[in-house]
Amino acid sequence: MFLPTDDKALLRTVLVVDDTRENLTVIGQLLRPYYHVRVANSGLRALQVAHTQPVPDIILLDVMMPEMDGYEVLAALRAAPETREIPVIFVTALDAIADEERGLQAGAVDYVAKPIKPAVLLARVRTHLELKAARDWLADQNSYLDAEVQRRMAENELIKDFSLHAMATLAEKRDNETGNHLHRTQAYIEALMLHLQDHPRFQHLLGSPHQRQQIAKAAPLHDIGKVGIPDAILLKPGKLTPDEFEIMKTHARIGADAIDEAIRSVLQMGRQQPAHPASAPRNSALEFLETARQIAAGHHEKWDGSGYPEGLEGDAIPLPARLMAIADVFDALISRRHYKRAFTLDDAVDIIRNGRGQHFDPDICDAFVQLLPQFAAIAEQFADHPVPALEP
């Protein structure tokens, strides 16, 4: 006779369901030396037992029962999240092939005919318990692996955010009077995106929380190209000469080229590695870097085409760059620099309004006007120096 030998077998619970007391007794006595056995004499009682501790590891289910037959019981078990994974073996006097097929199609894992053969029943129970244990182990391993992947992705994201902040701060510190410029401009952009997320012109991009997050995280890299500008020009206390200004303007191209190089490195790394599901993060990295490149290259472009470095016009300017343009100009206006005084909020707002349709995307400019109190609050929260309040 094939008998269970696993030391853990007695810890496993078998629920036997049959409306005949003699059948419950016979099957129960056969299983008790090897398993913890629970019994139920009706379909309704079986469902109650299946939802109480200890939850059965396997169910031996009679088909022909009054009020609620085995098929109905199995359907109810499969419908409940707590019991849908419990393997069910039909134990019945029915021997027609059609009945067996119906049971297996309904979700039973096996079919044992009455009168039962002890060796056969014990072998089937052991086999399906071992299969369930293997499935449970795999599920636990998958859950662990999923949790580990999530942990490592979160860790990588934290490292990425730290690295990005360090690079952006490096560029910022070269122009040592900008202070909290990065925090302010990022917050301005977040406010604009949230306000414009349902706008017909922008919904395709800003309607996605993921895309908004990518743009917000890329925003601090807008001036990364300033690392390539000589100190004599970047820190000059007075007005730049035309030649010096042309050199200053190159920071947009320098930043875009640096990020382009990062994109090429990611693509090269992707070609060197075999295809794998983990390629998704590389795609995400490319998406982020492309957004950062658009911002670095285009935040000095103007709606009317008079900006630099490419002289792009209107919607040809990437949306992330158009958002950055208004955030960057507003913050530059209200901030004190080594080469200029700080404008009052009202003067800064007038300049932005006058740039509607010329310097700035008209719809983004309108959103800025509607968000003035929020922009003023952000400027105050991350102020380098006291910011004058808006005039009533």
N, C-alpha and C positions, 0 to 999 in steps of 0.2 A: 504494500500500500504506500502511495506517495503521501508523506506527512510533512507538515511545516517543521523546519528545524531552526528557523531564525529566532534568536533570543528575544528579539523585539516583537515577535508575533503576538504575545499575550497583551501587549500594549495597544494592539489594533482592535478596533471595534467593528463587529459585524451586526447589522440589523437584519433580522429575519422577519419577513412579513407574510402571514398566511392566515386565512380565516378558520383553519382547522387546527384545533388544539393538538391533536396527535402529531401533525406535521411539524408544528413548532417544537414539540418535545423531542422528536426524533432528530431534527436538524440541529436543534440547540445542543443536545447531548453529544452529537458528532463534533461540533465546533468548539465547545467549551474547553477541552483540554489545550487548545491552541490559541484561542482568541477570547476577547471580552465580547459576550453576546448580549444583544438587546432584542426584544421581540415586540411585535405589534400584530394584533388580530384583525385589523381592518386598514383600509387605505387611508382614512382620515387620521387614525391613530399613528400610522407610519409617518405621515407628514409632520405631526406634532413631535414625535420622537426624533426625527431627522433634524429638527431645529433646536434641540436641546443638547446639553453637554452630557457625556462626550459625543460629539458629532460622529456618526458612523464613517468608517473608512470605505466600506462597501455595503451594498444592500442586496439581499436575496429576496426577490419580489415575486409572489404568486400572481398569476394573471387573472384567474377566474375567482373574483371575490364579489360579494353583493355590494350594492350601493355605489362603490367606487372601485372599478377594476384596475388591474395593474397598469394598463396603458394610460389611464387618467392620472394615476399616482406618478408615473414616470414623467408625464407632461408637466405636472405641478412641480416636481423636483427640478426639472430642467429650466423652468421659468423663474426659479428663485436663485439669486446670485449666491446665496449661502450653500446651496445644495446642488447646483448644476454640474459641478465637477465630480460628484460622488459616483463611482462606477456602479452600475446596476446589472445584476444577473437575473434574468427571468427563470423561475423554477416552476414548472407547470406540467400538467398532464397533457396539454395540447401538443400534438406532434406533427401537425400538418406543416408543410414547407411554407405555405402562405402565412401561417401564424408566426413562424420563426422569422420570416422576412419582415413582417410588420413590426415585431419587437425590436429587431436590429435597426430598422429604419427610424424607429421612434427614439433611439438613443441608447438602447441596452447594449452592454459590451459583450454579452454572452447569453446562452440559452441552454438550460439544463432540464432534461425531461424527467418526469416522475414515472414510476418510482425511482428515486435517486440511487445512484451507485456511490457509496461513501468515498471511494478513492477518486472517482471522477470529480465529485463536488469539491473535495478538499484541494485537488490539483487546480481546478478552475479558480477557486477563491484565492489560493496562494499566488497563482500566476497574475491575476488581476490586481492583487494588492502590491505585488512587486512592480507591476507596470505603473500603478498609481504612485508608488514611492519614487520611481524614477522620474515621472512627470513632475511630482512635487519638488524633487531635488533640482530639476532643470528650471522650474519656475523660480525657485529660490535663487539659483545661480543667476538667472536672467535679471531678477529684481536687483540682486547685488551688483551685477555688471551695469545695469541701467543707472543705479544710484552712484556707482563709481564714475561712470561717464559723465553724469551730471555734475558730480563734485569736481572732476578734473576740468570740465568745460567752464564751470564757475571760477575755478582757480586760474585758468588761462585767461578768462575774461578780465579778472581782477589784475593780473599781471599786464595784460594788454592796456587796460585803462591807466594803470600806473605808468607804463612806458610812454603812452601817448601824452599823459599829463606832463611827464618829465621833459619830453621833446618840446611840447608847446611852451612850457615854462622857460626852457632854455632860450627859445626865440624871444620870449617876452622879456627876459632879463637883459637881453642885449639893449633893449630900449627901456632903461631902468625906471621910467616914470609911469609905466602903464599899469602897475599895481594889479588890481582885480579885473582888468580888462577881459581876461578869458572867462571868468565867472559871469560877468555881466552880459557879454555878448552871447554866451551859451544860453543863459536864462532868457534873454530877449528872443532868441530864435525859438526856444521851446514855447514861449507864450504865443508867438506868431503862428507856429505850426498848429498848436492846439486850437487857435481861433479859426484857422483856415482849413482845417481838416475836412470839412464838409463842403467847401467851396467847389463848384463845378470845374474850375480850371485846375485845381490842385488836388482834388480828392484821389486821383489815381496814384499819387505818391504819398501825400500826407494822411490819407485815410488809413494807412497801415501803421500801427504802433511801432512795429519793427523798423520801418523806414524812418519814422520820426526819430527814433532812438539813434539810428545810424547817423542821421544828419547832425543831431545834437552832439554826439560823441566826436564827430569829425570837425565840428566848428572850431575848437581851440587850435587846430592845425592851420588855420587860414593864413597866418603870418610866419609859418615855419621857414619860408624862404629868406626872412630877414637875417638868418645866420650867415648868408652869403654877401651881405651889404657891409662895406667898410665902416668902421666906427666913425671916421671923420665925416661921413655923410649921415649915417644913422643917428648919431648923437649931436649933430651940428645944432647949436643953440639958435641960429637965425634961419632966415629963409634960404632954401636951396637955390642954387643957380640952375638954369635950364639943363646944363650938362649933368649936374648932380641929381636933378630930379629924374632924368632919364635912367641914371644908374639905380636910383631908389625904386623906380617902377619895375626893374628887373626882378624884384623879390617875388612877384607873382609867378613869373616863369621859373625861377629857381626852385620855389616850393613845389610847383607842379612837376618839374623834371625829377626832383628827389622822390616824390611819391610814385611817379612813373617807373623809376628804377626799382622801387619796392614791389610794384605790381609785376614787373618782369621777373623779379626774384621769386615771387610766389608761383608764377606760371612755370618757371624753370624747375622749381622744387616739385610741382605737381607732375611734370613730365618724367621726373626721375623716380617717382614712386609708383607702385602698381595701383590699379584702380581698387578702391576700397570704400565702404560706406563712410569712412571718416573723411572722405573728400568734401563733405558738406561744409565743415568749418573753413576749408580753403576757399570755397565759393563765397562764403560769408566774408572772409578776409578780403577777397577781391572786390566784393560789393562795397565794403567799407572804404577800402583804399580808393576806389573810383569816386566815391562821394567826397572823400577828403581832397582828391586831386581837383575835382570840379570847383570846390570851394576855394582852394589855394589859387587856382588859375583864374577864376572868374569873379572874385569878390570886388574887383575894381572895374569890372565892365559896367557900362551904363545902358539903360533902357533904349536911349536914342542912338546908340552905336558909337558914342564919343569916348568910351572908356578904353582901358588897356588890360591885357597885352594884345588881344586879338581884334578889338573893335567889334565885338559881337553886339547884336541888336535884338531887342525884344525877347521872344521866347527861345531864341537861339542861345541865350544865356541860361545855363542849367539852373533849375529852381533853387537848389541849395545855395548857389552863389548869389542869386537875387535876394534870398533871405539874409544871407550874411552881409550883403552890401548895405542894407538899411540899418542892421544892428551895428555894424562896424562904424559907419558914418555917424550915427547918433551918439555912440559912445565916445568917439573921437571928439565930437563937438563939445560934449559936457565935461570932458576930462582935461585937466591941466597938463600940458606937455612942456618940455624944455624949450620948445620953439613957439609956444602960443599960450594964451590964457584960456580958461574954461568959459564956454558960453553958458548963459543961463538956460534953463530948460525951455523957457518960452522962445528964446532966440533960436535954440536948436530945433524946436518943433517947427518954427516958421521956415527954416532952411530946408527941412525935410519936406514940408508941404510944397514948397516952391520947386522941389526936385521931382514932384509927381509927374510921371510920363516923360521925364527927361533923364534924370539919373536913376529913378526907381520905378519898378513895376507898379502901375497905378493901383492894382488891387491890394498888393502888399503894403503900399503906402497908406491906403485907406484903413487897412487893418491896424497899422501902427497908430494912426490917429485915434481909432476907437480904443486902443489899449494904452493910451497915454498914462492913466493912473497906475497901471501895472508896471509900465516901463519906469516911471518915476520911483515906484517902490523898490524895484530891482536895483536901480541906480543908488538909492539910499542904503539898501541892505549891503551892497558890496562897494560902498564909496571909498575912494582914496582920500577925498577931502569933502567937506560939507557941500551938499548939492542944494541950490536954491529951489524952493517949492514953486510949483506952477502957479501963475497968477490966476485968480478966479475969473 
